[in-house]
């Protein structure tokens, strides 16, 4: 098992499929990375050389926001909404549903702290 850009990659999957398991990389970006590196379509992660893995990690790090950077950005956005007291920020802080869902009978998992 190898780590690429801080995310664990499955070694027995194809490069295209294994790279979509990283946060921030979807099918299109995975195919773009594979073509830029010149990797064939059927090769698996465990068959890559150390040089190819390093190049892949370097390319992903330069061109894409992935894994912890993406999560840190999302958390910063939520903190900003809370600090300026937007409706969505208040709902985040309370642990309630954000997008207008019904709360009278549903949203039990969001409201576990509130229930008696």
Residue pairs with C-beta under 8 A, 6 or more apart in sequence:
1 8
1 9
1 10
1 11
2 8
2 9
2 11
2 45
2 53
3 9
4 19
4 22
4 53
4 56
4 57
4 60
5 22
5 57
5 60
5 61
5 66
5 67
6 66
6 67
6 68
7 21
7 22
7 23
7 66
7 67
9 18
9 19
9 21
9 22
9 45
10 18
10 21
10 45
11 18
11 44
11 45
11 46
12 44
12 45
12 46
13 21
13 44
13 45
14 41
14 42
14 43
14 44
14 45
15 30
15 34
15 39
15 43
15 44
15 45
15 48
15 56
16 27
16 30
16 31
16 34
16 41
17 30
18 44
18 45
19 25
19 29
19 30
19 33
19 34
19 56
19 60
20 26
20 27
20 30
22 60
22 66
22 67
23 66
23 67
23 70
23 71
24 64
24 65
24 66
24 67
24 69
24 70
25 33
25 60
25 64
25 66
29 64
33 56
33 59
33 60
34 41
36 59
37 52
37 55
37 56
37 59
39 48
39 52
48 56
60 66
65 73
78 89
78 92
80 89
81 88
81 89
81 92
82 89
82 90
82 92
82 93
83 89
88 98
91 97
91 98
92 98
95 110
95 111
95 112
95 113
95 114
96 103
96 107
96 110
96 111
97 103
97 107
97 110
101 107
103 110
103 111
108 115
